[in-house]
Amino acid sequence: MFGNYLIGLREGLEASLVVCILIAYLVKTGRRDKLAPVWAGIGSAVGLSMAFGAVLQFGSSQLTFEAQEALGGSLSIIAVGLVTWMVFWMRRTARHLKAELHGKLDAALAMGTTALVVTSFLAVGREGLETALFIWSAVQATNDGYNPIIGAVLGLLTSVVLGWLFYRGALKINLAKFFTWTGAMLVVVAAGVLAYGVHDLQEAGWLGGLHDGAFDISSTIPKDSWYGTLLKGVFNFQPDPTVLQLAVWGAYLVPTLAIFLGLFGGKPAKPVAPKAGSAKSAA
């Protein structure tokens, strides 16, 4: 549940910051009459993301077992690729996000109402689709009833509240540190999702080695124990992984986390603005 809460919080906060920047710019420049098209684009993006998640959830349930495993494994790998790209993209470009969005908004204002709707839709829609895909993949990996969904929803709700507090100027946190630590934890979660995706592809018959177990500590950490459930929910931990799962998990986690944290001699990650974030600076 915690892992999915983290996904919802991290991804949702990025979308909330985008909304804050768009809305605050229009308010500060005296263009409140243009807020309706922007909110229409934002609402459409949220609706599309929810519909995408519903299609993934209910559409996949109509498939055969092998097809479900193949789809789940493939989408899990795609989701890990997207979230990894997002984490590093945020490190490189988020400090310029405000200026970039302002430029796009100015161009849209000059073109008319439709352009405003499209601009806000695209700005939020990319975040929403990534969030829907990664949450769905993480929920499939956790496979713990409705708890993962509840965790993701709570994370998204928290991000909405934080975004509103940023906009109102009621909350100040160091966004650079926040995104650095949550980014690192998200890489750990993504490693578990990737390993689970590989297991799905093994069960679908796309990859071999399904019966080649790396180890089995189920007797020490039972899957149905509270600590086994906790490890599963946070890290997608599996007490009996295959050799291929373990190899892929390590091959992804170690270099990705080291590069993100700057452990190879480079500079550490700089995920957001150069100064501590606040409502006014974020918006």
C-alpha positions in Angstrom: 0.0 0.0 0.0 2.8 2.4 0.8 4.5 1.9 -2.5 1.3 2.8 -4.3 0.8 5.8 -2.0 4.2 7.0 -3.0 3.4 6.6 -6.7 0.2 8.5 -6.3 1.9 11.2 -4.2 4.9 11.7 -6.5 3.1 11.6 -9.8 0.1 13.5 -8.5 2.3 16.3 -7.1 3.9 16.8 -10.4 0.5 17.2 -12.1 -0.6 19.5 -9.2 2.5 21.7 -9.8 1.7 22.0 -13.5 -1.9 23.0 -12.6 -0.6 25.6 -10.1 1.7 27.1 -12.7 -1.0 27.4 -15.3 -3.7 28.8 -13.0 -1.3 31.2 -11.1 0.0 32.7 -14.4 -3.5 33.5 -15.6 -4.5 35.0 -12.3 -1.3 37.1 -11.9 -1.6 38.4 -15.5 -5.2 39.4 -15.0 -6.7 36.8 -17.4 -9.2 35.1 -15.1 -11.6 35.0 -18.0 -9.4 32.3 -19.5 -9.5 30.0 -16.5 -12.6 28.1 -17.8 -10.9 26.7 -20.9 -7.8 25.7 -18.9 -9.9 23.9 -16.3 -11.8 22.2 -19.2 -8.5 20.9 -20.5 -7.4 19.8 -17.1 -10.7 18.0 -16.4 -10.6 16.3 -19.8 -7.0 15.1 -19.1 -8.1 13.7 -15.7 -11.1 12.0 -17.3 -9.0 10.4 -20.0 -6.5 9.1 -17.4 -9.3 7.5 -15.4 -10.8 6.0 -18.5 -7.4 4.6 -19.5 -7.0 3.0 -16.1 -10.5 1.5 -16.3 -9.8 0.1 -19.7 -6.6 -1.5 -18.4 -8.3 -3.0 -15.4 -11.5 -4.3 -16.9 -10.3 -4.9 -20.4 -7.5 -7.2 -19.3 -9.9 -9.3 -17.2 -11.6 -10.5 -20.4 -8.4 -12.1 -21.8 -7.1 -15.6 -21.3 -4.6 -16.3 -18.6 -1.6 -16.3 -20.9 -2.8 -13.1 -22.6 -3.3 -11.4 -19.3 0.2 -12.4 -18.2 1.7 -11.2 -21.5 -0.2 -7.9 -21.4 0.6 -7.3 -17.7 4.3 -8.1 -18.2 4.6 -5.9 -21.3 2.8 -3.0 -19.7 4.8 -3.3 -16.5 8.1 -3.0 -18.5 6.7 0.0 -20.4 5.6 1.6 -17.2 9.0 1.2 -15.6 10.6 2.7 -18.7 8.3 5.7 -18.6 8.7 6.3 -14.8 12.5 6.0 -15.1 12.5 8.5 -18.0 10.2 10.8 -15.9 12.5 10.7 -12.8 15.6 11.7 -14.9 13.6 14.2 -17.0 12.5 15.9 -13.8 16.1 16.1 -12.6 17.3 17.8 -15.9 14.4 20.1 -16.8 12.0 20.7 -14.0 13.8 24.0 -13.0 12.8 25.3 -16.4 9.2 23.9 -16.3 7.6 27.2 -15.1 9.1 29.2 -18.0 8.3 26.5 -20.5 4.6 26.3 -19.5 4.4 30.1 -19.4 5.7 30.2 -23.0 3.2 27.6 -24.2 0.4 29.4 -22.4 1.2 32.7 -24.0 1.2 31.1 -27.5 -2.1 29.4 -26.7 -3.6 32.7 -25.5 -2.7 34.3 -28.8 -4.3 31.4 -30.8 -7.6 31.3 -28.9 -9.8 29.3 -26.6 -9.3 25.9 -28.3 -5.6 26.2 -28.0 -5.9 26.9 -24.3 -7.9 23.7 -23.8 -5.4 21.7 -25.8 -2.4 23.1 -24.1 -3.7 22.4 -20.6 -4.9 19.0 -21.7 -1.5 18.0 -23.0 0.3 19.5 -20.0 -1.7 17.4 -17.5 -2.6 14.5 -19.7 1.0 13.2 -20.0 1.3 13.1 -16.3 -2.1 11.5 -15.9 -1.5 8.7 -18.4 1.9 7.8 -16.9 0.3 7.8 -13.5 -2.5 5.5 -14.6 -0.2 3.0 -16.3 2.3 2.8 -13.5 -0.3 2.5 -10.7 -2.1 -0.2 -12.7 1.2 -2.1 -13.1 2.1 -1.7 -9.4 -1.4 -2.9 -8.4 -1.0 -6.0 -10.6 2.4 -6.6 -9.0 1.2 -6.2 -5.5 -2.0 -8.3 -6.0 -3.4 -7.4 -2.6 -7.1 -6.8 -3.1 -8.1 -3.1 -3.0 -5.3 -2.0 -0.6 -3.0 -0.9 -3.5 -5.8 1.1 -5.1 -6.6 2.8 -1.8 -3.0 3.7 -1.3 -2.7 5.2 -4.8 -5.9 7.2 -4.3 -4.8 8.5 -0.9 -1.5 9.5 -2.5 -3.3 11.4 -5.3 -5.6 13.1 -2.8 -2.6 14.2 -0.7 -0.9 15.6 -3.8 -4.1 17.6 -4.5 -4.1 19.1 -1.0 -0.4 19.9 -1.2 -0.8 21.5 -4.6 -3.6 23.7 -3.2 -1.5 24.7 -0.2 1.4 25.6 -2.5 -0.9 27.8 -4.6 -2.3 29.5 -1.5 1.2 30.1 -0.1 0.4 28.2 3.1 3.1 25.6 2.7 6.8 25.7 2.1 8.9 22.6 1.7 12.3 21.9 0.1 11.0 20.4 -3.2 14.5 19.6 -4.4 15.0 17.2 -1.4 11.4 15.9 -1.6 11.8 14.9 -5.3 15.3 13.5 -4.8 14.2 11.1 -2.0 10.8 10.2 -3.5 12.6 9.7 -6.9 15.1 7.3 -5.3 12.3 5.4 -3.6 10.3 5.3 -6.8 13.3 3.6 -8.5 13.2 0.9 -5.8 9.4 0.4 -6.4 10.0 0.4 -10.2 12.6 -2.4 -9.8 10.0 -4.6 -8.1 7.5 -3.8 -10.8 10.0 -4.7 -13.4 10.8 -8.0 -11.7 7.1 -8.8 -11.5 6.7 -8.0 -15.2 9.4 -10.4 -16.1 7.7 -13.1 -14.0 4.4 -12.4 -15.9 6.2 -12.9 -19.2 7.7 -16.1 -17.9 4.2 -17.4 -17.0 3.0 -16.3 -20.4 5.7 -18.5 -22.0 7.5 -15.5 -23.6 10.5 -16.0 -21.4 12.1 -19.2 -20.1 13.4 -20.1 -16.6 10.0 -20.0 -14.8 11.0 -23.0 -12.7 14.6 -21.9 -12.1 14.3 -20.5 -8.6 17.0 -18.2 -7.2 16.1 -19.0 -3.6 13.0 -19.7 -1.5 12.6 -18.1 1.9 8.8 -18.5 2.1 9.2 -20.5 5.3 11.1 -17.5 6.9 9.0 -14.7 5.3 5.6 -16.2 4.5 3.6 -14.3 1.9 0.5 -14.2 4.0 2.4 -12.8 7.1 2.1 -9.2 8.1 5.7 -8.5 7.4 5.6 -10.5 4.1 2.6 -8.4 3.1 4.4 -5.2 4.2 7.5 -6.0 2.1 5.3 -7.0 -0.8 3.3 -3.7 -0.6 6.3 -1.5 -0.3 9.0 -3.1 -2.4 7.0 -5.8 -4.4 9.2 -8.3 -2.5 8.9 -11.9 -3.5 10.3 -14.7 -1.2 10.8 -17.1 -4.1 12.0 -15.2 -7.2 13.3 -16.9 -10.3 16.9 -16.5 -11.3 15.9 -14.2 -14.2 13.7 -12.0 -12.0 16.6 -11.5 -9.5 19.1 -10.8 -12.3 16.8 -8.2 -13.9 16.0 -6.6 -10.6 19.6 -6.1 -9.7 20.6 -5.1 -13.2 18.0 -2.3 -13.2 18.2 -1.1 -9.5 21.9 -0.8 -8.8 23.0 1.3 -11.9 19.8 3.3 -12.1 19.9 4.3 -8.4 23.6 5.0 -8.5 23.3 7.3 -11.6 20.3 9.1 -10.1 22.1 9.8 -6.9 25.3 10.8 -8.6 27.4 7.9 -7.1 29.5 7.5 -10.3 31.4 10.7 -9.8 28.7 13.0 -11.3 26.6 15.6 -9.6 23.7 14.4 -7.5 20.2 14.7 -8.9 18.6 18.1 -9.1 14.9 17.2 -9.5 13.2 20.6 -9.1 13.8 24.3 -8.7 17.3 25.4 -7.5 15.7 26.9 -4.3 13.4 25.5 -1.7 9.9 25.3 -3.2 7.1 27.4 -2.1 3.6 28.1 -3.4 4.8 31.3 -5.1 7.9 29.9 -6.6 6.2 26.6 -7.7 3.3 28.5 -9.2 
